[in-house]
Amino acid sequence: MKPRIIVTRRWPASVEKVLSERFDTTLNSSDVPLTQDRMRDAFAEYDAILPTVSDSLPAAVFPDGETRTRLLGNFGVGFSHIDTEAARRAGITVTNTPGVLTDCTADIAMTLLLGVARRAGEGERELRAGNWTGWRPTHMIGSRVSGKTIGIIGMGRIGKATARRAHFGFGMEVVFYNRSKVDDDETRVIGARQLPTIEDVLAEADFVSLHCPGGAENRHLMDARRLAGMKRGAFIINTARGDVVDQQALIDALCAGTIAGAGLDVFDGEPAVPEALRRMENVMLLPHLGSATEETRVAMGMKVVENVIAFFENRDVPDRVA
């Protein structure tokens, strides 16, 4: 008998086809997120649940007693939306999809960096509204990017990919903070300097790009104190997880002019976005587009497929996180 699985959101059609051929698969044709009650019921009905970052799986959603579900095959790299300790207690394996969205997410980080520095979002809004009155020397003066310093917080795959784009594409100097020592060819070839603290990076960087994992240990990593420690006139870019930034502290810093602007692809409590951020012209906002290319989303889905197949064939699971 084929393992019974449920896919919580719509996935690329080619991946859904493979899943339907290999397993007894329940798809979500409406693409409406599962309620907490429906998610709780799924643990009794399916051998595997395939959630995404838009699903919340706190401890309360896991069953108290026995569960049919043995695998959570997460569609995404980040898994802070899953209580992995609760999964462990329930004997459930958790996997993710690392490695396949590196370049696309780094592209979005640079899109946000360029967009907010050069006021691209603001300019497009003005033009589309019919308010552009023509070129003039003082119109929408932005910030130069080339030759500036970018500070990377979290020098993993995506952090390094962003650093390469910034250095080779725009001649930017690269400083970074990472919890463990990073000394490899990728950082040496771009002359990236690892600094001992986040505060050291913030003091030097004209642009701060966040690439650290989410979860309790990094929640509000960028709080009011650290935002105040950024250079005046600097920009913050977040393509990591929304909860890495204290959003109210960010709003306060932007209103006070403590920093010049922000480029955000992720939000704490998304899809809700504070109205204050939506009103600000010096903030560029994207609806979590980091991995949103056909090639990447298919590759992410196939990563999940590989993990599910390996699990039910009793082989080592490639991307196990819990």
Secondary structure, DSSP 8 states (H G I E B T S, - for coil): ---EEEESS---HHHHHHHHHHSEEE--TT-----HHHHHHHHHH-SEEE-BTTS-B-GGGS-SS--S--EEE-BSS--TTB-HHHHHHTT-EEE---SSSHHHHHHHHHHHHHHHHTTHHHHHHHHHTT------TTTT-----TT-EEEEES-SHHHHHHHHIIIIIH--EEEEE-SS---SHHHHHTT-EE-SSHHHHHHH-SEEEE----SGGGTTSB-HHHHHTS-TT-EEEE-S-GGGB-HHHHHHHHHHTSSSEEEES--TTTT---HHHHH-TTEEE-SS-TT-SHHHHHHHHHHHHHHHHHHHTT---TTB--
